[in-house]
Amino acid sequence: MSRIMKLNQLILIVTVLALTSCGPIMGNLMTMGGGIKDIEVTGGDAANFTAGKKLLVLAPFLKGEDGYYVSRGDDAANLLDAINGIGLFKGEFLFEPDYYSLNEKTEKYKTMSADELMSMAAMDFTPDYLLVGTILHRDTVVAPTRGVIMDVTYKLELIDLVSKDALVVKVRAKDLFPEVAPDIAEALNELIKAN
């Protein structure tokens, strides 16, 4: 084999290796530093809320101007699964099928008693808190060989169904799609248990 053919083969091998390793390298770089980017209490006091209580999550979340659904109801369901998974609260969700009157019905649910919500949601327990979320902003990008990275900002309103005290939290997370809800649940856990 001539030196030119060997050199061409070497160049081909190096090129193939460079092209195939670029995706994993870029994907890993894109996912570094994922997690909570910002969390701010914009209303209420976290000290008025206690971990371990019973929670009702309203699904789907509301949408702000820059928010959109990946799948209607998934934000609420994923966050509830993560909250239940770490034992912050014991919860279920109420899915509101009438999407076009979601804003009005959400305001009505906030004024209802725990017993009224329990019977409406056909729950096994009387909830202590109601969680209402709003997707303020969402952006997604594909990280090669890693998956979809989601950058999302939620406004989460936790309402005590007896006292009607409300904790309003604005939280931004940027991580691989399956990690966003656990990131947010852990941030809420730290916020509530710190008080």
N, C-alpha and C positions, 0 to 999 in steps of 0.2 A: 504494500500500500504506500502510495506516495505521501510525502510530507504535506502536500496541499490537501489531499483527501483527509488525512488525520486532523489537520488544522480545521477544516470545514466541519468534521464530525464533532470536534471539541467545541467549536463555536455553537453548533446546533444544540449540543447537550447543555452548555452553559445558558443559552437562550431559553430552552425549555424549562430548565430548573428555575431560572429567574422569573419566568412568567407564571409558573405553577406555585411558587412560594410567595409571590406578591399578595395573592388573595388572603391567605392565612395571616400574613404579617400585618396587612392593612386592617383586617377584621379584628385582630387582637389589639392593635393600636387604637382603633375606634371605640372599643369597649372598655379601655382602661379608664379608671376614675368614674365609673358609673355609680349611681346612687342618688341620694337627696342633694339637690343643688341649692334649695332655699326652702325654709319653713318659717312662717310668720303667723302669730296669733293676731288676727285683725279685729276680734271682738270677743268679749266674755273672758272668763278666767278658767284655766285648766284645773285649778284647785277645786272647782265645784263638781268635778267628774271623777268617778272611781272605776278602776279596772275591775273586771269580773261581773259587771252588770249585764243585763239582757238588752239586746240591741235589735232594732228593726231598721233595715237599710232600704231606702226607696230606690227602685230601679225603673227605668234607666235614669242615669244622672241627667241633669239639665245641661244645655249647651250654651256657652258664651259665643261671642262673635267669631273668635278664632278657634273654637273647638269643633270637633266632629266625632262621630261614633266610628269605631272600628267595626263593632257589631253592637246593636242596641241592647243595653243591659249588661254587657260584659264588664264595663268598668266597675259597676256596683257589685256584681257577682265575684269578680276577681279580688276586689278589696275585701269583701266580706269573708271569702275563703282564707285570705291571708290573716285577717283579724282573728277569725276563729282558730286558725292554725297556731298562732302564738299565744292564744288564751287571753287576749286583751279583753274581749267581750265574748258572750255567747249570743250568736245572732242568726237571724233569718232575713230574707228580703221579701219585699212586697213589690211585685212587678205591675206597673200601671200600663195596661194595654192601650189606653187612649192617649197616644203620643201627642195629638194635636191640642189637647187641653192639659198637658202635663204641668205647665207653669201654674195654672189656676188650681189644679188638684193638689199640687205640692203645697201651696199656701194653705189650703184647707186641711191637709194632713198635719201641718205644723200646729194647728189649733186644736186638734182632736185629743181626746184623753187616751191613755194607755189601753183601757178596756175597749174603747171604740176601735182603735187600730188593731187590737188583738182579734176581735171578731171579724173585722174586714179582711185581715190577712190570713185568717184561719190558722193562727199560730197555736203552738202547744203551750206557750207561756205568755205572760203579760210583759211587754217590753218596758224597760226603764228609760231607754233613750231611742231617739229617732235620728238617723244619719241621712242627710240630704247632700248630694254632691252636685257640683257644676264643673263641666269641663271648660276651663277658660281658654286653654291653648293646647294644641297637639301638633307635633311634627314627627315624621318617621323617616328613617333612612336605613338602607340595607348595609350591614357590615359583612363583607365577604366571608363566607364559611362559618359565620357566627350566628347570623339571624337578623331580625329587625330590631333596630334601636329606636326606642320611643322617648321623646322629650315631651312631657305633659305637665300642665299646671292645673291643679284642681282647687276649687274652693269647697271645703268640707264644713258643713254646719251640723254640729252635734247638739241635739235639743233634749233637755231633761223633760220628760213628759208629765212630771208632777209639778215642778217649780217653774217650768218653761224657761229656765236659764239656758242660754245658748253659748256654745264655744264655736267660734268661726276661725278656721285655719286655712291659710293659703299655702299650698305646698307644691314645689316643682321637683320632679324626679326625671332623671335621664339615665336609662339603662336598657338592657335587652328586654324585650317586651314581657317575657314571663317573670322578670325580676322587679318590675316597677311596682306592682301591688305589694309584694313583701317589703320592699324598701319603705313605702309609705306607711304600711301597718306598723313597722318597727319604729319609725319616727313618731307616730302617734302614741305608741306604747311608751316611748321615752318621755314624751311631753306630758302624758297623763300621770305616769308613775313618778315623775320628778316632783310632783306637788303633793 
